[in-house]
């Protein structure tokens, strides 16, 4: 639970320069934007639920940075955080999301029929495909700030909505509190997070859109809606996930391309990112990478999945060239 308003008031007894955090060794977006002057301007403000500037930045103060990627370094505690502290969030969002301006409007497209192809990614290279996202329920605080009661109420709503799904969307709900170690390990081994074997990304995306639409309809029937705004799209805790919150990814075998000097540049031009198959902090094993869209905001869901589909096809073509000992210079893509 973050600091209360009373604690924030006590801190105001000290000058802003005495409370300003030491960010000299930090490498995150928050540290790039937050100045002593901006801190002094915003530190007395709070959202209606009591989230303060120090609550917003604490994760970035505690975690100076990441060896491979520029972390964000701040979080929202509720929907209002992005407005109350917009002088901090707006430049971070613009920096993190490729120049996305405070005046820009986000677009949403959850119609899988608009996706071109995606049902034929070569299974000799693409081991599995998945699409995931996040949603926040309006009227509740976000995870860094919500109370135990709010968490329990959200879980109750989610369980009710998920239990009403049927057909290929039906499943079993596992509560973290009651899950056994054996069940947890089995779910990890089974890649339970919406991952499907093979390269039929279109099928995965279609099921994703159908399920998401049904869940939103069920929430609305109980007079709840997802946090959304024309500018930020779907609102989530971390500014990096604003917009779609979507990550469409594949586990793909690229033993040759993965060692090529131009691999990182190819991914950058395709607006894709790589991870190890165990997650953001893991290395690739056996030449298998987790490749996904780098963007979340400013592009629709269909556009982001299309980037993954088209990009993966090119990566496979490059890998096949390298298998034959041939050059890939003529396949280098233009910047998307």
N, C-alpha and C positions, 0 to 999 in steps of 0.2 A: 504494500500500500504506500503511495507517495506521501510526501509531507502534507500536513494539513494547512489550511489557510492561516491558522494561528501561528504555526511555526514560520511560515513565510513572513508574516508580520514582524515576528521577532528578528528575523534576519535583516529586515529593513532598518534596524537600528544602526547597522554598520554601513559605511559608505560602499557604493557599488564597486569601487576598485578593490576593496578588501574581500568582497564576495566573488569577484570574477575568477573563474577557474584558470589554472595554469594549463594552457593548451599548446605549449611550445613544442612538445614532442608528439603531437597528435596528427593523424593523417585520416581525417574523415570530413565529409561535407560540412557538418556543423562547425567544426573548428576553422574551416576556411571562411565561413560567413560571419560567425559571431565575433563582434568587436566589443571592446569595453563600452563604447558609446551605445551600441545596440542593446547590450546587456542592461545598461543603466536605464534605457528607455522602456524596456519590456519587463523588468524583473518584478515590478509591483502589480502587474496584471495577473488575472486568473480567469479561467472559464467559469460558467455558471456552476459546474460541478466541483470547482476548486483546484483544477490542474494549473500549475504555475510554470514559469519559464524554467526554473531549476528542475522541475519534473521532466520537462520536454528534453533537456540536454543531458540529464544525468547518465544515460546509457553511453553517450558519446564521451563523457568525461571519464567514465570507468573503463571504457574500451578504446584505447588510442587509435586503433586502426587494424587493418588486415593485411597480411603479407602479399596477397594476390589481387585483391579488389579494393576499390575505394568504398568504404562503408559509409552509411548515411550519418550515424551519430546522433540521431534524435528520434523521438516518437511522439505521436498524438495520444492524449488521454481520453479524448472524446471528440465528437464531430466538430464542436466549436473551436477546437485547438487550432485548426488550420486557418481560421479567420482571426481569432484573438492574437495569434502570434505570426500573422502572415508576413510581417517584415523579416522574420527569420525563415519561415517555411518557403516563401515564394522563390527566393534566389537558390535555395537548396533544391527545390523541385525543378527549377530551370536548368541547373547544373547537372542534376542526376538524370533528367529526361531529355537531354539533347536540345536544349533551347526552348523548352515548353514555357510559353509566356503566361503571365497572370491573366491576360485577356483571351487566351486560347480556350476553345471548347472541345471537350472530349467526345468521341463517337463510340457507340455501342452497336455491335452486330452479332447476334447469337443465332443466326440462320445458317445452319451447316450446308444448305444447298448452294450457298454463295462460294464455298470452298472449291477451288479447281484442282481436281486430282486428289492425291493424298491417300488413295486406296491401294497403291501399288509400289510402295517403298520396298526395295529389294531385301527380303528376309535373310539373305546370305550375309548382309551387313547390319541391317536394323534388327536388333534382338527384341526390342520392346518399345512401346509407344505409350505416352500418357499425357493427359491435360489436367491441370488442377488450378484452383483459384481460391479466393477467400471472400467472405462477405461479413459485414457488420450490421447489427440490427439497430435501427434508429430508436432512440430513447434509452439505450443502455450505454454506459461508459465502455471504452475500449480496454483491452486486457491490462495495460500498465496501471489502470486507475479503477477498475471495477471492483466491487465488493464481493464477498463470498456469496451474499444473497443474489446479486446480479448473475454471477457465474452459474449458480444453481438454477436460476430461472431460465437462463439462456440454454443450458443443457436440457432442461425439461421441454422447452419449445422445440429444440433440435431433434430430440428423440421422438417426439410426437410427429413431427414432419417426416422424418426418415422412415418411421415405422409404417407410414401410409403408402410408401412407394412399393410398386409391385413389378412383376415381370423381370426383365434383366437389370432393373434398378433396385430390386429388393436385396436386402442384406442383413447382417447381424451387427448390432451396435455394441461396441466394447467400451465400457467406462474405464478410464485410466485408474480409477480408485480400486476397482474390483478385478482388473485384468491380472492374470497370473504371469509370472516370468516366462513360462513355457508358451503361453498364448502370445505374449509380446514378441518373443523370438520367432515364432511361427509366422506371424504377420509380417515381420521384417523379411524373413526368408522368402515369403510368397510375394514380395513387392506389392503389398496390398493397396498402395495409394493410387488407385485408378489406373494401374499399369496393365497393359495387355500385351501379350507376346506377339511378335511380328511387327510388320510395317504398315498396318491399316490405320493410319492416323485419322482418316475420314470417319471411320466407324467409331473410333474413340471420341472424336470431337462431336459427332452426332449424339452419342449417348450422354456426353457431358452437357451439351446444350439442352437436351430433353430433360435431364434430371434437374438442372439448375432452374429451368423455367417452372417445373412442377413444384419445386421446393419454395420458390418465390411466391407462387400462387397460393400455396398452403399457408405461408406466413401472412399473406395479405388477408386470407379468410379469417385469421385470428386478430386482425387489425394491427399487424406489424408490417413494417417495410424495411428494406435495406437502405443503409446510408448511401446517398448518391447526390451528386451535384453536377450541373452542366459543365462546370470547369474541371473538376477533379474526377469525374466519373464515380466509380464505386470507391468509397472511402474506407481505408484500412489503417492500421496502427502505424506502419512504417511508410514514409513517403515513397520508398522505392516500389511499393506495390499499388500505388494509386492508379486509377483508370480502370483497367480490366482486372488487375490482380492475377492475371493469367500467366502460367508457365506451361507451354507445350514443349515436351521433350522426348527424345529418343535415346536409348542406349545403343550405340553404334560402334562397330569394329572398324577402326582406322589405324592399324598398326604402322603403315607407311606414312600416311599423311600426318598422323599424330606426332611424328618425329621430324617433319619437314620444317625448314626454317621459316616458311611463309604461312604456316598453319594459323598462327595468331592473327596475322593480317587478313587472311581469307575470312575468318570468323568475324572480325571487326567489320569488314565490308558487307558481309551478309546480315549484320545486326544480330549475330548469334553469340552465345557464350558457352564455354565448356566447363564441366566439372568432372570429378571422378564419379564413378557409379555409386559411391557411398555418400555423396553429398558435396556441399560447397568446399569443405576443408580436406577432401580426400584426393589422392592421386589416381590416375587411370591405371587399371590393372589389365595386362594382356592386350593393350592397345584399344580397350573399350572405354569410350567416353560418354558422358551424359551431355548431349547437345540440346540447347533450348533457346528460345527467344530472349534477347537482352532487354527489350523494351516492354513496358506495361501501359504507359500513358501516351495519349496522342494517336494511337492506332487502335482500330477495332479488334475484337477477338478473332474475326475471320482473317483480317490482314496479318495478325501476328502468327496464326497457325499457317497461313499461306507462306510466310517468310521461312518458317521451319521446313515445310514440305519442299519448297523450291530449293532451299539451301542444302538440305540433306541429299537431294538428288545430285547436286553439283559436287558435294563432298564425296559421294560414292563414285562419281565419274573420275574425280581426281585420284581417289584411292586405286581405282582400276588402272589408270595410267601408270601410276607409280609401281604397281605390281609388275607391269611389263617393262619397267626400267625406262619409261618415257617421261619427258618433261611435262609440266603443267602450266607453264608460263602463259600459254594462249587461253587457258581456262580461268585465269584470274578475273574475278568479277569486278564490276564497277561498284563504287560505294552506294549502297541503298539509302 
